[in-house]
């Protein structure tokens, strides 16, 4: 891998005036920041609708886009929303996403805006939607959910829907994808690549399952026979019971994994690379009975392995695919990652639990992506605060930092150490560049409340010394 570096921050964490980060001016300003700092990549999280816990990893569609990312100011400039509607959408706080308010107001606003579309725009929208059957199915699914009072699809009574609502969702998807295309074009012209994130599983209550039930482990009554999760680990002593439906890999193999090929093709049209979350499930996955109380009750089941990976590689070209190979990793998973040729992940915070682990920077290989932490980790400063003194001193000695100055200089010392490592790509959450504590942590796995809320302000971003990071990137050949 060519030596590069990047910053991890989800679109929702961008600053702005409308309750959530969007594809507005702040996205381009963040790209300018990356360029000034000598970074080459912006890594984002999944682009789908968030669930009731605000997570982007369990959406109504793996193919559809999040309405909250649509830039309202552009719609105002195009005459699709009024000044009054724009002003009434302004947020109460700049420091966190206002998901409750967004759920209540944003889609209604956007569907109302769709009614103002001129005939020329309507033709563009129709043409765009007709070119992607998954988006067309998604918009129909969301219209059906609206008709059935947002209930899960197994509880639907009414098979008809409001065509205006369906078109409203088509309008939302058109605006989402066209606005994002402009942001990506701007990034690429600045020399910045975008890395997306693909959840391995989809939500049961989703267009994906509704229209393709035979591809999932369901019984004759459309109940999930087994659900996804992970066994007890560093993050949760009972494991994590995700509750997603599991794939029927035998059924998917019958047509050459076409659904997965379509999925990776879309992702790589939106991004310059993509991280596949929970990649280890391609080797074997944790299956938990549908009525189990905790993930402890699960078992390992063999996955599709190289048969699926070869199918993905047949449509991915030379685009970057990152294998998230964290968690309970066996020699079989290691072998699969190596055989795939995809770079795996290394996380600095996992490197100092004892022993000489792959997560210590001196063990990083070129074909890996090294992180100070991921969206599931504490921030670096939070990690240092909570690490026992002996272990913290070891970290500081390793990073050539005075043990007594960990609070002041520890984060920069760790970032410098990762930059200097052999890892082909080094990625840092924006909170770590700022040296912020655990009050800015994005997600705590296994906790249902209080996640995914973090937002940065423009003033905070400007506190980051881009000249310092530009020199650091130059010093270590990134």
C-alpha positions in Angstrom: 0.0 0.0 0.0 1.1 3.5 -0.8 1.7 5.4 2.5 -1.2 7.7 3.3 -3.1 9.0 6.2 -6.7 10.1 6.9 -9.3 11.3 9.4 -12.3 9.4 10.6 -15.4 11.5 11.1 -19.0 10.7 10.2 -21.0 13.2 8.1 -23.5 13.5 11.0 -20.6 15.0 13.2 -20.0 17.9 10.8 -21.0 21.4 12.0 -24.0 23.3 10.6 -27.3 24.9 11.7 -29.8 22.1 11.1 -29.5 19.4 13.9 -27.1 17.1 12.0 -24.1 17.3 9.7 -25.0 17.3 6.0 -23.7 17.5 2.5 -23.6 21.3 2.8 -20.8 23.8 2.9 -19.2 22.3 6.0 -18.4 19.1 4.1 -16.3 21.0 1.6 -14.7 23.0 4.4 -13.7 19.8 6.1 -12.2 18.5 2.9 -10.2 21.8 2.7 -9.0 21.1 6.3 -7.8 17.6 5.3 -6.0 19.0 2.3 -4.2 21.6 4.4 -3.2 19.0 6.9 -1.6 16.7 4.2 -4.2 14.0 4.8 -5.3 11.8 1.8 -8.5 10.2 3.1 -11.8 11.1 4.8 -13.3 8.0 6.4 -17.1 8.1 7.1 -19.6 5.7 8.7 -22.5 4.0 6.9 -24.8 6.3 4.9 -28.1 4.6 5.6 -31.0 5.8 7.8 -30.3 5.4 11.6 -32.3 3.1 13.8 -34.2 3.9 17.0 -30.8 4.0 18.9 -29.4 6.4 16.3 -27.1 3.7 14.9 -26.2 3.8 11.2 -25.4 0.1 11.3 -29.0 -1.1 11.3 -30.9 0.7 8.6 -34.1 0.4 6.6 -32.0 -0.2 3.5 -28.3 -0.9 2.8 -28.8 0.8 -0.6 -30.7 3.9 0.5 -29.4 7.2 1.8 -30.0 9.1 5.1 -32.5 12.0 4.6 -30.8 13.9 7.4 -27.7 14.4 5.2 -29.6 16.3 2.5 -28.5 20.0 2.6 -31.5 22.2 3.4 -29.7 25.4 2.2 -29.4 24.0 -1.3 -33.1 23.1 -1.4 -33.8 26.7 -0.3 -31.6 28.0 -3.0 -33.4 25.8 -5.5 -36.8 27.1 -4.3 -37.9 23.8 -2.9 -38.3 24.9 0.7 -39.3 28.3 2.0 -37.3 30.7 4.2 -39.7 30.1 7.0 -39.2 26.3 6.7 -35.5 26.7 6.6 -35.5 28.9 9.7 -37.8 26.7 11.6 -35.4 23.8 11.0 -32.5 25.5 12.8 -31.0 23.6 15.7 -31.1 24.2 19.5 -27.5 23.1 20.1 -24.4 22.8 17.8 -22.8 20.1 20.0 -24.9 17.0 19.4 -27.2 15.6 16.7 -30.9 16.2 17.5 -32.2 12.8 16.4 -35.6 13.0 18.2 -36.4 16.3 16.4 -35.1 15.0 13.1 -37.3 11.9 13.3 -40.3 14.1 14.0 -39.7 16.9 11.4 -37.1 16.2 8.6 -38.7 13.6 6.4 -42.0 15.5 6.5 -40.2 18.7 5.4 -38.5 16.9 2.5 -41.6 15.2 1.3 -43.4 18.5 1.3 -40.4 20.0 -0.7 -40.9 17.2 -3.3 -44.3 18.5 -4.1 -42.7 21.7 -5.4 -40.5 19.9 -7.9 -40.9 21.2 -11.5 -41.7 18.8 -14.3 -38.0 18.8 -15.5 -36.8 17.8 -12.0 -39.5 15.1 -11.7 -38.3 13.6 -14.9 -34.7 13.5 -13.6 -35.9 11.9 -10.4 -37.9 9.2 -12.2 -35.0 8.4 -14.5 -32.6 8.2 -11.6 -34.8 5.9 -9.5 -35.7 3.7 -12.4 -32.0 3.1 -13.0 -31.6 1.5 -9.5 -34.1 -1.2 -8.6 -32.9 -1.3 -5.0 -33.7 2.4 -4.5 -37.0 2.0 -6.2 -37.9 -0.9 -3.9 -36.7 1.1 -0.9 -38.9 4.1 -1.7 -41.9 1.8 -2.1 -41.0 0.1 1.2 -40.9 3.4 3.0 -44.3 4.5 1.5 -45.7 1.2 2.8 -44.3 1.8 6.2 -46.0 5.2 6.3 -49.3 3.7 5.3 -49.0 1.1 8.0 -48.1 3.5 10.8 -44.3 2.7 10.7 -44.9 -0.8 11.9 -42.5 -3.6 11.2 -43.3 -5.2 7.8 -44.6 -8.5 9.3 -47.4 -6.5 10.9 -48.6 -4.6 7.8 -52.3 -4.9 7.0 -52.5 -2.5 4.0 -50.7 -3.3 0.8 -51.5 0.1 -0.9 -49.6 3.3 -0.4 -49.7 7.0 -1.1 -47.9 7.8 -4.4 -47.0 11.3 -3.1 -45.1 9.7 -0.2 -43.4 7.3 -2.5 -42.3 10.2 -4.8 -41.2 12.1 -1.7 -38.8 9.3 -0.9 -37.6 9.2 -4.5 -37.0 12.9 -4.3 -35.0 12.4 -1.0 -32.8 9.8 -2.6 -32.2 11.8 -5.7 -31.1 14.8 -3.7 -29.0 12.6 -1.4 -27.1 11.0 -4.2 -26.7 14.0 -6.4 -25.5 16.2 -3.5 -23.1 13.5 -2.4 -21.7 13.2 -5.9 -20.8 16.9 -5.8 -19.0 16.5 -2.4 -17.1 13.5 -3.6 -16.1 15.3 -6.8 -14.8 18.2 -4.8 -12.8 15.9 -2.5 -11.2 14.0 -5.4 -10.3 17.2 -7.1 -8.5 18.2 -3.9 -6.6 14.9 -3.8 -8.8 13.5 -1.0 -10.3 10.0 -1.3 -13.4 8.9 0.6 -13.6 5.6 2.5 -17.1 4.4 3.2 -18.2 1.8 5.7 -20.4 -1.2 5.0 -22.2 -3.0 7.9 -22.0 -6.7 7.3 -25.6 -7.3 8.2 -28.9 -5.5 7.4 -31.9 -4.8 9.6 -34.8 -7.3 9.7 -37.2 -4.4 9.2 -35.7 -3.3 5.9 -36.4 -3.1 2.3 -33.5 -5.6 1.8 -35.2 -8.4 3.7 -38.8 -7.5 2.6 -38.0 -7.8 -1.1 -35.5 -10.7 -0.9 -36.7 -12.9 2.0 -35.3 -16.1 0.5 -31.7 -14.7 0.9 -32.1 -14.7 4.7 -32.5 -17.3 7.5 -36.3 -17.0 8.0 -38.9 -19.7 8.7 -42.2 -20.1 6.8 -43.8 -17.4 9.0 -41.1 -14.9 8.2 -39.6 -15.2 11.7 -35.8 -15.2 12.1 -34.6 -18.6 13.0 -31.2 -17.3 14.0 -29.8 -13.8 14.6 -26.5 -12.1 14.4 -24.2 -11.1 17.3 -20.8 -11.6 18.8 -19.6 -13.6 21.8 -18.4 -12.0 25.0 -15.4 -9.8 24.3 -13.5 -6.6 25.3 -16.6 -4.5 24.8 -19.4 -6.6 26.5 -19.2 -9.5 29.0 -22.4 -11.0 27.7 -21.4 -10.5 24.1 -23.5 -8.3 21.8 -26.9 -9.5 20.6 -27.3 -7.5 17.4 -30.6 -9.1 16.3 -29.9 -8.8 12.6 -31.1 -11.7 10.3 -28.4 -14.0 9.1 -27.8 -14.6 5.4 -28.7 -17.9 3.8 -25.3 -18.2 2.1 -26.3 -21.4 0.2 -29.2 -19.5 -1.4 -27.0 -16.5 -2.2 -24.4 -18.7 -3.9 -26.9 -20.0 -6.4 -26.8 -16.8 -8.5 -23.1 -16.0 -7.8 -23.8 -13.7 -4.8 -25.4 -11.1 -7.1 -27.0 -9.2 -4.2 -23.6 -8.8 -2.5 -22.0 -7.8 -5.8 -24.6 -5.2 -6.4 -24.0 -4.0 -2.8 -20.3 -3.6 -3.2 -20.7 -2.0 -6.6 -22.9 0.7 -5.2 -20.6 1.3 -2.3 -17.6 1.7 -4.6 -19.5 4.1 -6.8 -20.1 6.3 -3.8 -16.6 6.0 -2.3 -13.0 5.5 -3.3 -12.7 2.6 -0.9 -14.9 0.8 1.7 -14.4 -0.9 5.1 -16.4 -4.1 5.5 -17.5 -4.2 9.1 -17.2 -7.6 10.9 -15.3 -9.2 8.0 -14.5 -12.2 10.2 -18.1 -13.4 9.7 -17.1 -14.3 6.1 -15.0 -17.1 7.6 -17.4 -18.0 10.4 -20.2 -16.1 12.1 -21.8 -16.1 15.6 -25.4 -17.5 15.2 -27.8 -17.0 18.1 -31.2 -18.6 18.3 -34.0 -16.0 17.6 -35.5 -16.4 21.1 -32.1 -16.2 23.0 -31.8 -13.7 25.8 -28.1 -12.9 25.4 -25.4 -13.5 22.8 -23.7 -16.0 25.1 -26.1 -18.6 23.8 -24.7 -18.6 20.3 -22.3 -20.8 18.3 -19.9 -20.4 15.4 -21.1 -21.3 11.9 -18.9 -21.5 8.8 -19.3 -18.6 6.4 -18.8 -18.4 2.6 -15.1 -17.6 2.7 -13.2 -17.0 -0.5 -16.2 -17.9 -2.7 -17.9 -14.6 -1.7 -14.6 -12.7 -1.6 -13.8 -13.7 -5.2 -17.3 -12.6 -6.2 -16.7 -9.2 -4.6 -13.3 -8.9 -6.2 -14.8 -9.6 -9.6 -16.7 -6.2 -9.5 -14.4 -4.1 -7.2 -11.5 -3.6 -9.6 -8.5 -2.1 -7.8 -10.6 -0.1 -5.3 -9.6 -0.2 -1.7 -11.5 -2.8 0.5 -10.6 -2.8 4.2 -11.3 -6.0 6.1 -12.4 -5.2 9.7 -10.7 -8.2 11.3 -11.2 -7.3 15.0 -12.7 -9.2 17.8 -12.4 -13.0 18.3 -9.8 -13.7 15.6 -8.7 -17.2 14.9 -6.0 -18.5 12.6 -8.7 -19.3 10.0 -9.7 -15.7 10.0 -6.1 -14.5 9.7 -5.7 -16.9 6.8 -8.8 -15.7 5.0 -7.7 -12.0 5.3 -4.3 -12.9 3.9 -5.8 -14.9 1.1 -8.2 -12.1 0.2 -5.3 -9.6 -0.2 -7.4 -7.0 1.6 -5.7 -4.9 4.3 -6.8 -5.7 7.8 -7.0 -3.3 10.7 -4.8 -2.5 13.7 -6.0 -0.5 16.6 -3.4 1.1 18.9 -5.6 0.9 22.0 -5.7 -2.9 21.7 -1.9 -3.1 21.7 -1.1 -2.9 25.4 -3.2 -5.5 27.1 -0.2 -7.7 27.5 2.2 -9.6 25.3 3.5 -8.7 21.8 0.3 -8.2 19.9 -0.3 -7.3 16.2 -1.8 -4.0 17.5 1.6 -2.7 18.7 2.9 -0.4 16.0 6.3 -2.1 15.6 4.3 -5.2 14.3 2.3 -3.3 11.7 2.7 -4.6 8.2 2.4 -2.4 5.1 -0.8 -4.0 4.0 -2.9 -2.8 7.0 -4.9 0.2 8.1 -3.8 1.5 11.5 -6.1 3.4 13.8 -5.6 5.3 17.0 -9.1 4.1 17.7 -12.4 3.5 15.9 -15.9 4.8 16.3 -16.4 2.0 18.9 -13.4 3.0 21.0 -12.9 5.6 23.6 -11.0 8.7 22.4 -7.2 8.6 22.9 -7.4 11.0 25.9 -10.2 9.0 27.4 -8.3 5.8 26.9 -5.2 7.3 28.7 -7.3 8.6 31.5 -8.9 5.2 32.1 -5.8 3.1 31.6 -4.1 1.8 34.8 -0.9 3.8 35.7 1.6 0.9 34.9 0.1 0.3 31.5 -0.2 4.0 30.8 3.5 4.5 31.6 4.3 1.6 29.3 2.4 3.3 26.5 4.2 6.6 27.1 7.6 4.9 27.2 6.8 3.1 23.9 5.8 6.4 22.3 8.9 8.3 23.7 6.8 10.6 25.8 7.5 11.7 29.4 5.3 9.6 31.6 4.3 12.7 33.6 3.2 14.5 30.5 0.7 12.0 29.2 -2.2 14.4 29.7 -0.6 17.2 27.8 1.4 15.3 25.1 0.2 11.7 25.1 -2.2 11.9 22.2 0.2 13.6 19.9 2.9 11.1 20.9 0.6 8.2 20.0 -0.4 9.7 16.7 3.3 10.3 15.8 4.1 6.7 16.6 1.3 5.4 14.4 2.4 7.8 11.6 6.0 6.5 11.8 4.9 2.8 11.7 5.0 0.6 8.6 1.2 0.7 8.2 0.3 1.7 4.7 -2.7 3.7 5.8 -3.0 5.5 9.2 -6.5 6.8 10.3 -7.3 9.1 13.2 -10.7 10.0 14.6 -11.0 13.8 14.6 -11.5 13.8 18.4 -7.9 12.4 18.7 -6.5 15.2 16.6 -8.2 17.6 19.1 -7.1 15.7 22.1 -10.7 15.5 23.4 -11.9 13.2 26.2 -14.5 10.5 26.5 -17.3 13.0 26.6 -16.9 13.2 22.8 -16.9 9.4 22.3 -19.2 8.5 19.5 -20.3 5.0 20.5 -20.2 2.6 23.4 -21.0 -0.9 22.1 -23.7 -2.7 24.0 -25.2 0.6 25.3 -28.5 1.5 23.8 -28.7 5.2 24.8 -26.5 8.3 24.3 -24.5 7.1 21.2 -23.8 8.6 17.8 -24.5 12.2 19.0 -21.1 13.8 18.7 -20.7 16.9 16.6 -17.8 19.2 16.1 -18.0 23.0 15.6 -16.1 24.9 13.0 -14.3 26.8 15.8 -13.1 23.5 17.3 -11.8 22.2 14.0 -9.9 25.4 13.5 -8.0 24.6 16.8 -6.2 21.8 15.0 -2.8 22.9 13.7 -2.9 21.7 10.1 0.6 22.9 9.5 1.8 20.5 12.3 0.0 17.5 10.7 1.2 18.5 7.2 4.8 18.4 8.4 4.2 15.1 10.2 2.7 13.6 7.1 5.7 14.8 5.1 8.2 13.6 7.7 6.9 10.0 7.6 6.3 9.9 3.9 2.5 10.1 4.0 
